[in-house]
């Protein structure tokens, strides 16, 4: 009787065990291995499949990859760094950077990622894509915790619902590549971004704890002899006008002055610095890949 019961339990568990084995074999974030049936290039492409999944996917991928190959040179930021041309940067500076820009990233994310990178290597160059708009008190969500927990508890990887979904996407995109649509801004994306930014600007409350996080970064960089630079990324004039109309110019100046007490600041979010032509922009926050390349020489020329 007991034997029959155990056999029945084993039979019932086989589909679940099979699913877990499939997830481990596909390994969408390369936690267990760098092989499997899915090419690395396709796995990386699928990190940007949807805005809904981008934060988790990019975060876990980068945590795993950086642990495998720690880097003393890092970029920290949000989705505006997602398509940063690291090859062009290496050609200009001679240094290879690791891009820790994560879609949905905020100062909470950057604080976690700085400590993570610092725990893996002795840092030498740290470039932080700061953001005045990111100082809003609503920007305190944490997209680091779940991926970090998986990294600390690797057995949970195969039954995490996001990982299972990513494994399915990888397999489906391999078999039916033409059936997958990747994240492309919709026709209403421009207006959606501006409406969200206008609502935040009209209800402006600053999270001053951000300064403590950045000050700690600065102190740690000084202790290690690392160069730290803060870069305020450009936004489209449509968004700049929203911040101006909300009477936030003085608050923004105070924010930049505070940052300058910690590290050099390169402010690229100024009227007239970048073309207003929308062909240079994916939306009011994001430059195109080609336009973003123009930032590389500008940032590192000013950084010295």
Backbone bond lengths (Angstrom), bond angles and torsions (degrees), N, CA, C in turn:
res aa  C-N    CA-C-N  psi(-1)  N-CA   C-N-CA  omega(-1)  CA-C   N-CA-C  phi
1 X - - - 1.470 - - 1.531 110.86 -
2 X 1.344 115.07 -48.00 1.467 120.14 179.84 1.518 109.84 -65.03
3 X 1.344 115.72 -42.10 1.450 120.15 -179.89 1.528 111.07 -61.25
4 X 1.329 117.06 -43.26 1.451 120.89 178.99 1.531 110.78 -62.72
5 X 1.317 115.54 -40.59 1.466 120.31 178.98 1.530 110.87 -62.40
6 X 1.330 116.96 -44.10 1.462 120.75 -179.77 1.524 110.99 -65.23
7 X 1.326 116.62 -40.45 1.457 119.87 177.80 1.525 111.70 -62.80
8 X 1.315 115.88 -39.37 1.456 120.88 178.15 1.532 110.67 -64.25
9 X 1.321 115.69 -41.44 1.472 120.49 178.67 1.528 110.23 -62.57
10 X 1.329 115.66 -41.69 1.458 119.68 179.65 1.525 110.52 -63.69
11 X 1.320 116.53 -44.02 1.465 120.58 179.46 1.529 111.36 -60.76
12 X 1.337 115.26 -42.77 1.466 119.46 -179.07 1.528 111.84 -68.00
13 X 1.321 116.62 -29.32 1.468 119.98 -177.22 1.524 112.89 -84.53
14 X 1.335 117.28 -14.10 1.461 119.84 -176.14 1.531 113.65 -58.52
15 X 1.358 119.67 -44.13 1.475 118.43 178.27 1.530 112.60 -60.13
16 X 1.329 116.63 -39.13 1.461 120.03 179.99 1.523 110.26 -67.60
17 X 1.322 116.36 -45.47 1.460 120.49 178.12 1.527 110.75 -62.38
18 X 1.338 115.24 -36.94 1.458 119.29 176.90 1.522 111.89 -63.22
19 X 1.335 116.38 -41.15 1.460 120.84 177.64 1.521 110.67 -62.16
20 X 1.338 116.41 -45.77 1.460 120.10 179.68 1.531 110.93 -61.21
21 X 1.324 116.19 -40.45 1.466 120.35 179.69 1.530 110.45 -65.26
22 X 1.337 116.81 -38.80 1.464 120.99 178.82 1.520 110.97 -64.46
23 X 1.339 116.22 -43.00 1.459 120.37 178.55 1.526 110.42 -61.50
24 X 1.339 116.37 -43.32 1.465 120.54 179.73 1.526 111.27 -65.23
25 X 1.329 117.01 -34.87 1.466 120.43 -179.94 1.527 110.79 -71.75
26 X 1.325 116.12 -45.18 1.469 119.73 177.98 1.520 110.21 -68.47
27 X 1.339 116.67 -43.68 1.468 123.61 175.90 1.532 111.28 47.22
28 X 1.336 118.13 70.53 1.469 120.88 -171.37 1.529 114.95 -61.46
29 X 1.324 117.45 -23.49 1.469 120.19 -179.41 1.529 112.55 -112.42
30 X 1.333 116.44 11.39 1.464 122.90 174.99 1.524 112.49 57.21
31 X 1.314 116.31 37.98 1.455 120.38 178.16 1.522 111.69 -72.33
32 X 1.332 117.13 -41.61 1.459 121.67 -175.87 1.525 112.59 -91.93
33 X 1.322 117.03 -34.69 1.466 120.46 -174.78 1.522 109.06 -160.96
34 X 1.327 116.11 169.25 1.464 120.77 178.98 1.525 111.64 -109.98
35 X 1.336 116.66 13.02 1.453 120.80 179.02 1.514 111.08 -102.61
36 X 1.351 115.82 -136.18 1.451 120.43 -179.40 1.511 112.68 88.73
37 X 1.326 117.01 -179.37 1.471 121.35 -172.93 1.525 114.74 -81.93
38 X 1.332 117.81 -11.55 1.471 120.50 -174.62 1.528 109.61 -102.95
39 X 1.326 119.01 124.73 1.471 120.86 177.37 1.523 111.01 -60.76
40 X 1.308 115.99 145.89 1.465 121.49 179.45 1.530 111.44 -55.72
41 X 1.330 116.82 -42.62 1.464 120.06 -177.68 1.522 111.41 -59.59
42 X 1.326 117.96 -37.29 1.462 121.02 179.47 1.528 110.45 -72.03
43 X 1.324 117.21 -37.80 1.462 119.96 176.22 1.531 110.35 -59.86
44 X 1.328 116.35 -44.11 1.461 120.34 179.99 1.527 111.32 -65.92
45 X 1.319 116.50 -39.81 1.461 120.05 177.90 1.523 110.68 -61.08
46 X 1.314 116.55 -39.78 1.464 120.83 -177.82 1.519 113.48 -71.27
47 X 1.332 118.07 -12.65 1.460 120.26 174.22 1.522 111.14 -61.81
48 X 1.339 115.93 -23.88 1.467 121.74 -176.25 1.527 111.70 -111.05
49 X 1.322 115.44 27.41 1.461 119.56 -177.46 1.520 111.77 -65.17
50 X 1.325 117.20 -42.05 1.466 120.84 -173.58 1.518 110.14 -149.10
51 X 1.324 115.56 144.69 1.463 119.33 175.91 1.512 113.09 -61.12
52 X 1.327 116.17 -24.70 1.468 120.06 179.30 1.528 111.88 -69.51
53 X 1.312 116.64 -35.70 1.463 120.97 -174.49 1.525 113.90 -101.82
54 X 1.323 117.65 -11.35 1.463 120.88 -175.71 1.531 114.43 -56.59
55 X 1.329 120.01 -48.29 1.467 118.80 -176.22 1.531 113.22 -57.94
56 X 1.329 116.75 -51.23 1.462 119.92 179.88 1.519 111.04 -63.06
57 X 1.323 117.34 -47.61 1.461 121.51 -175.05 1.526 111.78 -62.13
58 X 1.319 116.56 -47.89 1.459 119.64 -179.85 1.523 111.49 -66.29
59 X 1.318 116.62 -39.65 1.454 119.68 -179.08 1.530 111.35 -62.77
60 X 1.329 116.96 -50.90 1.460 119.49 -177.40 1.529 110.70 -64.73
61 X 1.318 116.90 -43.44 1.466 120.46 178.98 1.530 110.31 -56.65
62 X 1.330 116.88 -45.87 1.463 120.11 -174.76 1.527 112.10 -73.99
63 X 1.315 117.30 -33.42 1.461 119.17 175.35 1.527 110.55 -63.03
64 X 1.321 116.04 -44.02 1.465 120.72 -179.74 1.525 110.74 -66.24
65 X 1.329 116.40 -47.20 1.462 120.62 -175.65 1.522 111.63 -66.00
66 X 1.333 116.84 -41.97 1.460 119.49 -179.02 1.524 111.04 -67.90
67 X 1.322 117.47 -35.17 1.468 119.84 177.02 1.523 110.58 -64.88
68 X 1.332 115.80 -36.84 1.466 119.93 179.89 1.521 111.04 -70.49
69 X 1.329 117.02 -37.91 1.465 121.49 179.93 1.532 109.60 -136.04
70 X 1.333 117.51 83.03 1.475 120.96 -179.34 1.527 111.65 -59.96
71 X 1.327 115.42 149.50 1.461 120.75 -178.68 1.531 110.18 -129.85
72 X 1.332 117.46 139.51 1.471 120.31 176.20 1.526 112.73 -82.26
73 X 1.331 116.55 -8.73 1.468 121.16 -177.95 1.520 108.84 -120.52
74 X 1.332 116.87 120.75 1.461 119.74 -174.57 1.524 111.65 -134.24
75 X 1.335 114.55 151.46 1.457 123.67 169.17 1.519 107.41 -111.98
76 X 1.318 117.39 133.19 1.461 122.48 178.13 1.520 109.04 -119.45
77 X 1.338 116.78 136.24 1.453 118.47 178.58 1.518 112.23 173.52
78 X 1.326 115.06 -158.86 1.464 120.64 -176.78 1.528 110.05 -112.22
79 X 1.327 116.77 -153.09 1.465 121.13 -175.07 1.519 112.67 -64.13
80 X 1.318 117.91 -19.04 1.455 119.41 -179.72 1.531 112.16 -69.76
81 X 1.320 116.48 -13.96 1.463 121.16 174.22 1.524 112.45 -96.73
82 X 1.320 117.48 -3.36 1.460 120.85 -170.51 1.520 112.93 -58.25
83 X 1.322 117.62 -36.94 1.460 120.46 -176.30 1.531 111.68 -109.00
84 X 1.313 116.52 28.27 1.454 121.29 -178.71 1.529 109.45 -64.41
85 X 1.319 116.67 135.15 1.462 122.02 -176.04 1.532 109.66 -85.29
86 X 1.315 116.11 92.06 1.462 121.15 -177.49 1.528 111.86 -67.62
87 X 1.323 117.60 -29.57 1.467 120.02 179.04 1.527 110.60 -66.24
88 X 1.331 116.94 -43.25 1.468 120.32 177.74 1.519 110.58 -63.84
89 X 1.323 116.25 -38.71 1.465 120.20 178.79 1.528 110.45 -64.50
90 X 1.317 116.77 -43.63 1.467 119.93 179.49 1.527 110.61 -63.97
91 X 1.316 116.65 -39.05 1.463 120.82 178.19 1.526 110.89 -61.55
92 X 1.325 116.62 -37.29 1.461 121.19 -178.25 1.524 112.47 -76.85
93 X 1.336 116.62 -43.04 1.470 120.34 -171.47 1.519 114.35 -101.99
94 X 1.327 116.77 -21.39 1.459 119.41 -174.78 1.513 113.04 83.83
95 X 1.338 117.28 -3.26 1.464 122.16 -178.98 1.529 110.10 -110.70
96 X 1.321 115.84 141.80 1.459 120.76 174.74 1.517 108.91 -94.75
97 X 1.317 116.61 122.25 1.454 122.45 179.16 1.524 109.93 -101.17
98 X 1.334 115.32 154.02 1.460 118.75 170.14 1.523 107.82 -105.53
99 X 1.330 115.77 130.01 1.455 121.75 -174.78 1.526 110.62 -89.58
100 X 1.321 116.25 106.40 1.462 121.81 176.96 1.528 111.53 -100.88
101 X 1.327 116.45 25.07 1.459 119.82 170.81 1.520 109.76 -72.41
102 X 1.327 116.94 127.14 1.464 122.00 -175.28 1.524 110.18 -126.96
103 X 1.337 118.87 126.83 1.465 119.77 175.00 1.523 111.03 -53.11
104 X 1.317 116.03 132.14 1.457 120.09 -176.60 1.507 113.12 84.06
105 X 1.332 117.01 1.30 1.461 120.38 -177.98 1.525 112.10 -66.42
106 X 1.298 115.84 147.86 1.465 122.22 176.68 1.525 108.12 -140.79
107 X 1.326 117.36 -169.31 1.462 119.30 -177.80 1.528 112.01 -68.47
108 X 1.314 117.61 -28.53 1.466 120.38 174.26 1.525 109.47 -62.73
109 X 1.331 115.42 -46.38 1.465 121.54 178.20 1.525 110.73 -59.57
110 X 1.333 116.17 -49.59 1.458 120.14 -176.71 1.521 111.86 -62.24
111 X 1.321 116.35 -37.22 1.464 120.50 177.92 1.527 110.38 -61.93
112 X 1.334 116.53 -47.62 1.464 120.91 178.19 1.529 110.96 -60.98
113 X 1.331 116.20 -46.95 1.453 120.02 -175.23 1.522 111.89 -68.34
114 X 1.323 117.21 -34.35 1.463 119.29 176.53 1.528 110.23 -62.14
115 X 1.330 116.33 -47.61 1.465 119.25 179.58 1.531 111.04 -63.60
116 X 1.313 116.52 -37.43 1.463 120.49 179.50 1.527 110.12 -64.00
117 X 1.333 116.83 -50.23 1.467 120.44 179.82 1.520 110.86 -62.44
118 X 1.323 116.67 -38.43 1.458 121.77 -179.50 1.529 111.64 -66.19
119 X 1.335 116.24 -28.94 1.461 119.99 179.37 1.525 112.42 -76.29
120 X 1.334 116.75 -16.03 1.464 121.16 -175.43 1.524 113.15 -100.65
121 X 1.336 116.97 -24.74 1.463 120.06 -175.25 1.520 109.83 -153.54
122 X 1.317 116.30 159.19 1.462 121.45 171.57 1.517 107.70 -80.06
123 X 1.307 116.61 112.15 1.460 120.59 -173.08 1.527 111.15 -72.63
124 X 1.331 114.05 145.00 1.465 120.56 179.34 1.529 112.12 -121.53
125 X 1.329 117.53 -38.81 1.465 121.83 178.82 1.523 108.91 -136.39
126 X 1.330 115.92 125.08 1.460 121.17 -179.38 1.531 107.85 -128.68
127 X 1.321 116.20 117.79 1.468 121.33 177.03 1.523 107.34 -113.43
128 X 1.329 115.90 120.56 1.462 121.44 -176.79 1.518 109.47 -110.69
129 X 1.316 116.29 119.09 1.460 121.54 175.72 1.534 107.05 -80.23
130 X 1.330 114.68 93.34 1.459 120.11 -179.56 1.523 109.60 -80.06
131 X 1.327 115.71 169.80 1.456 119.05 -175.46 1.527 109.33 -157.06
132 X 1.332 116.17 118.87 1.462 119.06 176.01 1.516 111.00 -62.28
133 X 1.330 116.86 -42.38 1.464 119.99 179.50 1.527 111.11 -62.48
134 X 1.341 116.63 -26.62 1.459 121.15 178.57 1.507 113.79 -74.43
135 X 1.340 116.85 -5.55 1.470 121.03 177.60 1.524 111.98 -79.36
136 X 1.327 117.10 -7.06 1.463 119.96 -178.16 1.530 110.36 -61.45
137 X 1.314 115.61 140.93 1.463 121.19 -174.60 1.525 113.56 -63.15
138 X 1.331 117.48 -15.15 1.465 119.78 178.80 1.527 112.31 -79.55
139 X 1.337 116.51 -11.63 1.466 120.76 -173.80 1.534 111.80 -91.27
140 X 1.331 116.10 51.43 1.461 119.30 -176.96 1.530 112.83 -116.27
141 X 1.329 117.47 11.28 1.463 120.37 179.51 1.538 109.44 -69.18
142 X 1.317 115.46 159.97 1.467 121.21 -173.85 1.530 110.24 -121.88
143 X 1.330 117.39 110.18 1.466 120.98 177.23 1.529 111.21 -100.22
144 X 1.318 116.50 4.19 1.465 121.22 -178.43 1.525 112.13 -88.63
145 X 1.332 117.29 -32.57 1.462 121.74 -167.68 1.532 113.22 -59.15
146 X 1.331 117.90 -49.50 1.465 119.65 -175.53 1.527 112.34 -65.22
147 X 1.338 119.92 -49.64 1.466 118.90 176.26 1.529 112.95 -59.97
148 X 1.336 117.14 -38.67 1.460 119.86 179.76 1.527 111.56 -64.96
149 X 1.330 116.53 -36.14 1.463 120.39 177.48 1.522 111.03 -64.76
150 X 1.328 116.17 -41.00 1.471 119.64 177.37 1.524 110.23 -62.50
151 X 1.316 116.48 -40.45 1.459 120.09 179.47 1.528 111.06 -63.25
152 X 1.325 116.00 -37.92 1.463 120.72 179.60 1.529 112.44 -77.45
153 X 1.340 116.47 -24.20 1.468 121.68 -179.15 1.533 108.20 -127.59
154 X 1.331 117.82 73.10 1.471 121.00 -171.30 1.528 114.11 -60.98
155 X 1.326 118.27 -22.13 1.467 119.50 177.03 1.525 112.21 -66.24
156 X 1.340 117.31 -23.09 1.465 120.41 -179.44 1.529 112.35 -76.92
157 X 1.319 116.25 -12.19 1.473 122.39 -176.57 1.523 112.19 -56.73
158 X 1.340 116.50 -46.19 1.467 120.00 -171.30 1.523 113.05 -72.87
159 X 1.335 118.21 -16.40 1.463 118.41 178.11 1.523 113.26 -115.70
160 X 1.336 116.44 11.31 1.464 119.50 173.01 1.529 109.47 -74.10
161 X 1.309 117.79 130.21 1.467 121.08 -173.59 1.530 112.24 -62.82
162 X 1.336 116.98 -33.69 1.462 119.34 179.71 1.534 110.68 -70.30
163 X 1.314 116.07 -38.11 1.468 120.44 179.29 1.525 109.79 -68.38
164 X 1.330 116.46 -41.67 1.473 119.98 177.16 1.525 110.16 -60.88
165 X 1.310 116.78 -43.58 1.476 120.51 177.80 1.525 110.72 -61.27
166 X 1.334 116.93 -42.84 1.466 120.93 -179.97 1.523 111.26 -65.23
167 X 1.338 116.62 -37.74 1.464 119.87 177.34 1.530 110.20 -63.40
168 X 1.325 116.30 -42.08 1.461 120.32 177.52 1.517 111.76 -62.62
169 X 1.334 116.76 -41.79 1.462 120.95 178.46 1.520 110.71 -62.58
170 X 1.330 116.65 -43.56 1.460 120.26 179.99 1.525 111.43 -60.99
171 X 1.313 115.84 -44.04 1.459 119.87 -179.01 1.532 110.61 -67.70
172 X 1.324 116.35 -44.14 1.463 120.71 -178.73 1.533 110.87 -64.74
173 X 1.335 116.92 -41.48 1.467 120.18 -178.59 1.521 111.71 -69.95
174 X 1.338 116.88 -24.50 1.458 119.93 175.56 1.525 111.09 -72.99
175 X 1.328 115.88 -40.05 1.466 120.98 -176.58 1.532 111.63 -81.73
176 X 1.355 115.93 -39.23 1.470 121.08 -177.46 1.535 110.12 -125.73
177 X 1.316 117.89 68.63 1.479 120.23 -174.31 1.524 114.11 -60.86
178 X 1.313 118.06 -30.69 1.469 120.53 -177.23 1.525 112.50 -81.31
179 X 1.317 116.51 -7.57 1.463 119.94 -177.55 1.527 112.65 -91.03
180 X 1.333 117.14 -5.06 1.464 121.09 -175.84 1.518 110.28 -99.54
181 X 1.326 115.85 127.56 1.464 121.93 174.40 1.524 108.35 -104.09
182 X 1.308 116.38 128.60 1.460 120.52 -178.65 1.520 110.28 -97.56
183 X 1.315 114.55 166.34 1.460 121.03 -171.89 1.526 111.07 -62.66
184 X 1.312 115.97 113.69 1.464 122.93 177.89 1.525 107.11 -130.49
185 X 1.348 117.90 130.87 1.464 119.19 -179.72 1.520 111.92 -55.85
186 X 1.332 117.15 132.39 1.451 121.68 177.69 1.516 111.66 -77.25
187 X 1.305 116.16 173.20 1.459 120.59 -177.91 1.519 112.08 -63.11
188 X 1.350 116.70 -27.98 1.454 120.12 -178.26 1.527 112.84 -95.69
189 X 1.345 117.21 7.10 1.463 120.80 -175.75 1.525 111.77 -61.19
190 X 1.326 116.15 -41.49 1.468 120.56 -177.33 1.531 110.20 -60.07
191 X 1.308 116.33 -48.76 1.454 120.81 -179.28 1.524 111.23 -68.27
192 X 1.309 117.70 -37.62 1.464 121.26 179.66 1.524 111.13 -60.77
193 X 1.330 115.92 -44.42 1.468 120.31 179.32 1.520 110.52 -64.39
194 X 1.329 116.97 -45.95 1.464 119.85 -178.54 1.532 111.60 -63.68
195 X 1.316 117.28 -39.99 1.471 120.31 178.90 1.524 110.95 -62.95
196 X 1.331 116.95 -42.31 1.461 120.80 179.59 1.528 111.12 -65.82
197 X 1.329 116.36 -41.34 1.460 120.12 179.97 1.533 111.27 -68.87
198 X 1.322 116.49 -35.74 1.464 119.66 178.56 1.525 110.89 -66.16
199 X 1.325 116.72 -41.70 1.466 120.53 178.67 1.524 111.04 -62.70
200 X 1.330 116.65 -40.80 1.464 120.23 179.26 1.524 111.32 -67.85
201 X 1.326 116.44 -41.04 1.464 120.20 -178.83 1.532 111.73 -65.87
202 X 1.320 116.46 -36.49 1.468 119.79 -179.19 1.527 112.28 -74.70
203 X 1.326 116.50 -17.55 1.460 121.36 178.08 1.527 108.35 -120.61
204 X 1.318 115.85 54.77 1.465 121.06 -169.71 1.530 112.29 -79.75
205 X 1.318 114.70 120.75 1.467 122.30 173.53 1.515 106.23 -136.69
206 X 1.337 117.05 122.27 1.460 120.04 -175.72 1.522 111.64 -87.34
207 X 1.320 114.77 142.15 1.459 121.58 173.33 1.525 107.82 -94.32
208 X 1.321 117.09 95.80 1.461 120.76 -174.86 1.529 113.06 -74.18
209 X 1.337 117.81 -10.06 1.474 119.08 176.62 1.532 111.09 -66.73
210 X 1.338 116.41 -17.05 1.470 119.78 177.17 1.524 110.37 -58.57
211 X 1.326 117.10 -38.78 1.459 119.91 -178.72 1.526 111.42 -59.91
212 X 1.308 116.82 -35.90 1.464 120.13 178.24 1.526 110.97 -64.73
213 X 1.333 116.37 -41.25 1.466 120.46 178.79 1.526 110.54 -62.96
214 X 1.338 116.49 -46.06 1.454 120.30 -178.65 1.524 111.59 -68.60
215 X 1.326 117.01 -36.81 1.469 120.30 177.94 1.524 110.69 -63.54
216 X 1.326 115.54 -38.82 1.470 118.45 178.17 1.524 111.11 -65.52
217 X 1.341 117.06 -39.92 1.460 120.33 174.80 1.527 110.29 -57.10
218 X 1.333 115.06 -46.67 1.461 120.10 -177.87 1.524 111.13 -62.51
219 X 1.321 116.53 -42.92 1.463 120.19 179.61 1.527 111.01 -63.53
220 X 1.335 115.83 -42.59 1.455 119.93 -179.23 1.529 111.05 -66.49
221 X 1.334 117.44 -39.53 1.460 120.77 177.77 1.525 111.27 -64.26
222 X 1.313 116.82 -41.83 1.463 119.56 177.37 1.523 110.86 -61.67
223 X 1.330 116.14 -41.85 1.462 120.48 -179.01 1.525 111.51 -63.46
224 X 1.338 117.25 -33.39 1.459 121.45 -178.39 1.524 113.19 -92.18
225 X 1.333 116.15 -6.76 1.459 119.26 -175.91 1.509 113.24 75.92
226 X 1.327 116.43 23.83 1.462 121.16 -179.49 1.526 110.46 -89.83
227 X 1.324 115.43 147.33 1.460 120.36 175.33 1.518 108.66 -86.11
228 X 1.319 116.48 129.70 1.463 122.93 179.01 1.518 109.23 -119.19
229 X 1.324 116.88 131.85 1.466 122.65 177.16 1.515 108.46 -133.74
230 X 1.334 116.53 133.66 1.457 122.28 173.17 1.534 108.49 -98.32
231 X 1.331 116.79 133.21 1.466 121.22 179.26 1.517 108.84 -125.32
232 X 1.322 116.08 118.98 1.465 121.51 173.76 1.523 106.92 -86.83
233 X 1.333 116.60 111.02 1.454 121.30 -175.84 1.527 110.96 -72.10
234 X 1.341 116.62 152.96 1.467 119.74 -179.72 1.523 112.59 -71.46
235 X 1.305 115.11 150.35 1.465 122.32 168.84 1.528 107.53 -125.40
236 X 1.317 116.23 160.56 1.469 120.22 -178.69 1.533 109.78 -68.79
237 X 1.342 117.17 148.30 1.470 120.39 178.35 1.522 113.98 -52.45
238 X 1.332 119.04 -29.67 1.468 120.82 176.20 1.529 110.61 -57.42
239 X 1.321 115.98 -40.36 1.461 120.48 179.87 1.533 110.80 -78.02
240 X 1.314 116.63 -36.84 1.465 120.28 177.44 1.533 110.48 -59.05
241 X 1.336 116.39 -39.50 1.467 120.34 179.42 1.531 111.22 -65.49
242 X 1.319 116.49 -36.67 1.465 119.76 178.18 1.524 110.22 -60.70
243 X 1.331 117.15 -44.86 1.467 120.78 -179.51 1.533 110.71 -66.18
244 X 1.338 115.59 -38.97 1.475 119.55 178.54 1.523 111.10 -66.27
245 X 1.315 117.67 -45.20 1.456 122.17 -178.61 1.530 112.09 -65.24
246 X 1.323 116.48 -23.57 1.467 120.68 177.90 1.536 111.53 -86.94
247 X 1.349 116.71 9.31 1.476 122.99 178.56 1.528 112.17 59.09
248 X 1.331 115.78 43.32 1.463 120.02 -178.66 1.529 112.86 -104.54
249 X 1.330 117.29 7.66 1.468 119.66 -178.59 1.528 111.62 -61.08
250 X 1.319 117.73 -43.56 1.471 120.91 -178.97 1.526 110.79 -66.20
251 X 1.329 115.80 -40.84 1.469 119.27 178.67 1.521 110.59 -64.37
252 X 1.319 116.00 -38.98 1.463 119.75 179.55 1.525 110.72 -66.46
253 X 1.327 117.80 -41.00 1.462 121.05 178.29 1.530 110.49 -62.43
254 X 1.339 115.91 -42.40 1.458 119.50 178.86 1.523 111.83 -62.76
255 X 1.321 114.94 -37.67 1.475 120.80 178.08 1.520 110.71 -63.52
256 X 1.341 117.36 -46.30 1.458 120.75 179.82 1.526 111.29 -65.66
257 X 1.327 116.55 -39.30 1.473 120.14 177.95 1.526 110.68 -61.78
258 X 1.332 115.96 -40.27 1.467 120.06 179.34 1.536 110.79 -65.07
259 X 1.322 116.07 -41.90 1.462 119.68 179.51 1.518 111.50 -64.50
260 X 1.332 116.73 -35.11 1.467 119.90 -177.99 1.524 112.72 -68.02
261 X 1.314 117.19 -17.19 1.471 119.55 174.85 1.527 111.14 -76.31
262 X 1.324 117.47 -12.57 1.463 121.70 -176.90 1.520 112.76 -104.26
263 X 1.351 116.91 -38.92 1.471 121.58 -174.71 1.520 108.80 -164.71
264 X 1.335 117.89 164.19 1.472 120.07 174.67 1.527 110.81 -59.19
265 X 1.341 116.04 142.31 1.460 122.09 -179.42 1.523 109.07 -122.57
266 X 1.322 116.24 128.91 1.460 122.09 173.91 1.526 107.26 -108.82
267 X 1.326 115.75 110.04 1.468 120.55 -176.61 1.521 109.84 -97.11
268 X 1.315 116.41 103.48 1.465 121.90 179.74 1.521 112.28 -98.83
269 X 1.321 116.90 0.83 1.467 120.25 -177.91 1.523 109.43 -97.39
270 X 1.322 115.74 65.09 1.451 121.94 -178.59 1.526 109.36 -127.78
271 X 1.321 117.44 145.15 1.468 120.48 179.88 1.519 111.52 -56.67
272 X 1.318 115.40 136.31 1.456 120.66 174.56 1.511 116.07 89.06
273 X 1.331 118.66 -7.70 1.460 119.93 -177.67 1.527 112.61 -77.58
274 X 1.351 116.35 -30.58 1.463 119.75 -177.23 1.524 109.83 -131.04
275 X 1.326 116.50 152.14 1.473 120.25 -177.19 1.526 111.88 -59.91
276 X 1.334 115.26 145.14 1.465 120.03 176.61 1.531 111.53 -85.01
277 X 1.328 116.00 -14.39 1.466 121.37 -178.98 1.527 109.75 -55.69
278 X 1.318 116.38 126.61 1.465 119.93 -176.27 1.517 113.31 -66.92
279 X 1.307 118.45 -13.05 1.458 119.84 177.43 1.526 111.12 -67.43
280 X 1.335 116.88 -15.87 1.464 120.88 177.49 1.532 112.10 -90.52
281 X 1.341 116.01 -4.73 1.464 119.65 -171.50 1.527 111.19 -127.91
282 X 1.347 115.83 138.91 1.464 120.18 171.68 1.526 109.43 -79.30
283 X 1.324 116.24 -37.14 1.460 124.78 173.66 1.525 105.92 -160.02
284 X 1.343 120.72 -179.57 1.465 120.28 -174.28 1.530 115.52 -62.12
285 X 1.332 117.33 -12.53 1.461 120.94 179.38 1.525 113.13 -104.30
286 X 1.331 117.93 -24.53 1.451 121.25 -167.95 1.519 112.26 -117.93
287 X 1.331 116.18 119.46 1.444 121.17 171.39 1.530 109.94 -72.73
288 X 1.306 116.55 157.86 1.461 120.09 172.29 1.528 108.88 -69.08
289 X 1.321 116.32 167.37 1.467 120.54 179.46 1.523 110.79 -59.88
290 X 1.331 116.79 -45.09 1.473 120.05 -178.84 1.528 111.05 -64.60
291 X 1.325 116.56 -43.29 1.464 119.33 179.91 1.518 110.98 -65.82
292 X 1.333 116.17 -34.26 1.452 119.43 -178.97 1.529 112.01 -66.89
293 X 1.326 116.40 -29.21 1.467 119.34 178.25 1.529 111.30 -60.33
294 X 1.331 115.43 -30.15 1.462 119.00 179.34 1.523 111.54 -64.78
295 X 1.314 116.66 -22.30 1.464 120.09 179.80 1.521 112.11 -70.73
296 X 1.321 116.17 -29.47 1.463 119.37 -170.66 1.521 111.56 -60.04
297 X 1.330 116.57 -54.43 1.460 119.45 -179.98 1.525 111.07 -63.17
298 X 1.341 116.07 -37.53 1.467 120.39 -178.67 1.532 110.68 -63.61
299 X 1.328 117.31 -47.03 1.455 121.05 -177.26 1.517 111.26 -65.60
300 X 1.345 116.03 -47.42 1.455 117.36 -174.66 1.533 112.51 -77.85
301 X 1.319 117.45 -20.47 1.474 119.51 172.87 1.529 109.49 -68.95
302 X 1.366 116.01 -41.74 1.459 119.41 -179.76 1.515 111.53 -75.55
303 X 1.351 116.58 -30.71 1.466 119.80 -179.33 1.535 110.95 -69.90
304 X 1.321 116.88 -26.09 1.445 120.76 175.84 1.496 113.78 87.28
